[in-house]
Amino acid sequence: MISRNRGRSRLPLFLVGVLMVLLVALMVLFRTPLASAGWRLLAPVVTFRQQLQSSQVSELQAELASTSAALADRTALYQENQTLKAELGRAAQTHLLLAGVLQHPPQTPYDTLTLDVGARNGVVQGALVYAGGTYVIGTITEVYDTTSRATLLSAPGQTYQAFLNDSSAISMQGQGAGSMAGEVPAGSAVRVGDPITAPGVAGGFLGSVSHIDAQAGASFETIYTQLPADLFSIKYVELSI
């Protein structure tokens, strides 16, 4: 004798199978119209994304061109400056020694670097430390046999004299994390981007003004600058010997 419950349980399964077959058939028949409709819905989003990417690429290309032009101009001025000094008998006789950076922040305390050259290589305490050959970023403060330690200008407690726009004397203080600050009289003709250089015939580029803090009624304005090198990833520096 066949159970009535068993017959009833087969009926829903049969209906599910029929529905699945119909669904597959509809998808096959209307695949192209559905795809077309989906593309029409997504097309504005895709177009907007492409336009945004194109705009970003154009902005980056323009920024790169501007930076390249500024670098070329700075290099030409530096070479002209060196030639003029040589003609006047004041050429800076600075010999540079390439040094590899063994440790940098946060492996070292504050804004300091551990270098792979020392007394055996002619390194002496007080030697200037450069990045890129012309960017002064610190001085040698400790010398060992085969290694040395450089303290960066941005280290807390560091104070040094510099020139703003190659003319106005200014005292700069290290703020840590590659940052430096100094004060100028309120109302001074200073703008973001103005160069800050080291004094002396050898000179050297220290950075450019990145921010100006001018408080209403204050007698002085505070200017800020960053080292022209990333102290957290720098691999090589040059030392004056």
N, C-alpha and C positions, 0 to 999 in steps of 0.2 A: 504494500500500500504506500503510495507517494504522499509525502507530507505536503500540506497546503502552504505551510510557512516557507518551505524550501522553494517553491515555485514563485512565491511573492518576492523573495530576496533576489532572484535572478532578474526580475523586471527592472529595477532601478539600475542595475549594472548595464543592462542592455541600452537603456536610455542614455546613460553617461557615455557609452561607446559611440552611440549615434551622434550625440552633441559634439564629441571630439572630432569625429570625421567631418561634420558640417563646418566646424571652426577651421580645421585645416584647409578644407575646400575654399572657404571664404578668403582665407589669407592668401591662398594661391591665386585666386581669381582677382582679388583687389590689391595685390602686392604693389603693383606699379602706381595706382592712384594714391594708396596710402603713403608710399615713399615720397611721391611728389608733394603731397600735402605736408608731410613732415619737413621736407626740405624748405617749403615756403614758410613754415613757422620758424625754422632755425636760421634761415638765410640772413635776416637782419642782425641776429646775434653774431654770426660768423663775420659778416661785413664790418660790423662795429669793431670787433676784435682785430681784424686785419688793419683797419684804419688806425686804431690805437697803437698797434705795434709799429706801423709805418711812421707814425708821428714820433714815437719814442726813438726810433732809429735815426730819424732826421735830426732830432734834438741832440742826440749823442754825437752824431757826425759834426754838427755845428760847434758843439762844445769842444770836441777834439781838435777841430781846425783852429778855433780861437786859442786853445792852449798851446798848440804847436807854433802858432804865429808869435805868441807871447814868449815862448821859450827861445825861438830863433832870435827874436829881438833882444832878449836878455843876454844871450850868448854873444851876439854881435857887439853889444855895449861892453860886455866884460872884456872881450878881446881888444876892443878899441882902448879901454881903460889900461890894460896891461901894456899895450904898445906905447901909449903916451907916457906911462911911468918909466918904461925902458929908455925912451928918448930923452927923458929928463934925468936919467941916472938914478932913478928910485925904483928900479924893478925889484919886485919881491922875490928873493932867492929862497923860496920854500920848496923843499923836496918832500914829496908825499910817499908814505909807506902804506901799502894796502894791508889791512888787518881783517881777519875773519871774526865775526861775533860768535863767541861760544855760548854766551847766555845773555838774555835780555829780559825785561819785565814780562811776566811776573816771577820769573826764576831768580831775578836779582832784586835787591831792595831799592825802593824808590826809583828814580830815573837814572839807572846806571847800566853799564854794559861791561861784560867780561870779554876781553880780546885775546886772540891767540898769538900775540907778539909781546915781547918784553925787553929787558935790558940787553939781551943777546942781539936783538935786532936794532939797537940804537934808540929805543924808546926812553924818553925822559919825562919826569913829572912836570906838568904844566904844558905839555905839548897840546896844540889845538887838534880837535877831532872834527873831521869833515865828512859830509855825506854828499856824494856826487862831485867831489873835488872842490867845490866853491861854497857849499852850505856849511857854515860852522854850527855844530850841534853840541859841543862840549869840550872838556879838557881832560887830560890824563891826571888822575889824582893818586893812583897807586901803581907802582912798577915792581914786578917780580922778575925772576930769571927768564921765563918763557911766556909769561902772560902779564896782563895789565888790566887796570880798571879805569873806565872812563865815566866821569860824572857829567851828565848832560846839563845844559843850561836851564832846562826846565825843572831840575830837581828842587824840591822845597828847600829854602834857605839860600839858594844860589842868587847872588846879586852881581850885576855887571853893567858896564857902561856901553851904550850903543848910540847910533844915529838914526833919527827918523827922517826919511826923505833925504838922506845923505847930508843933512845940514843941522837939524835940531838935536842937541844932545839930550839923551833920555836915560834914566836908570831903570833897568828891567829886573824883575824878580821871578824866580821859578815858582810855579804853582803846582807842579806835579802832572803826571800823565801827558807830558809833551806840551804843556801850556805855560805861557809866560805873560806877565802883566807889567805895566808901567804907567806913570801919570804924566799928563801934560796940562799946562794951564787951560782953564775953561775958555772956550772960544777959539782954540788953536785951529789952524787950517789943516786938519787931519781927516782922512777919509779911509774907509775900508779898502784894503788893497795896497795902501802905501807901504813901501819897503822899509825894513829895519835892518841896518848893516852894522858890522863890527868896525871899530875905529882902527887906525893904523894903515900903513901902506899896503900890507897884505890884505887887509879888510876881510870881507866875506859876508855872504847873505845869511841873515839870521832868521828871517821870516817876513811875513807881511801882516798888516793889521787885519784881524779877522772880526773884531767886534769893538765897539766904542760904548762905554757906559758913562753917559753924561747926566748927572743928577741936577735938577733945577736948583739954582742958588748956590751950588758947590763951586769952590775955587779951582778945583782940578777935575779933569776927566780921566777915566781909566781906560787904557787901550789894552787889548789882548791879542796875542799871536800864538801860533802853533809851530812847533819845529817842522821844517820842510822835509821830514822823513818820518816814517811810521816806526817808532821805537819798539813796538810790539812784534814786528816781523822783519826788521832790518837784518841783513846777512853780512854786509861788508861796510867798512868805513875806511877813511884814509887819515893818517896821522902826519903832522908836520914834524920833520926831524932835521 
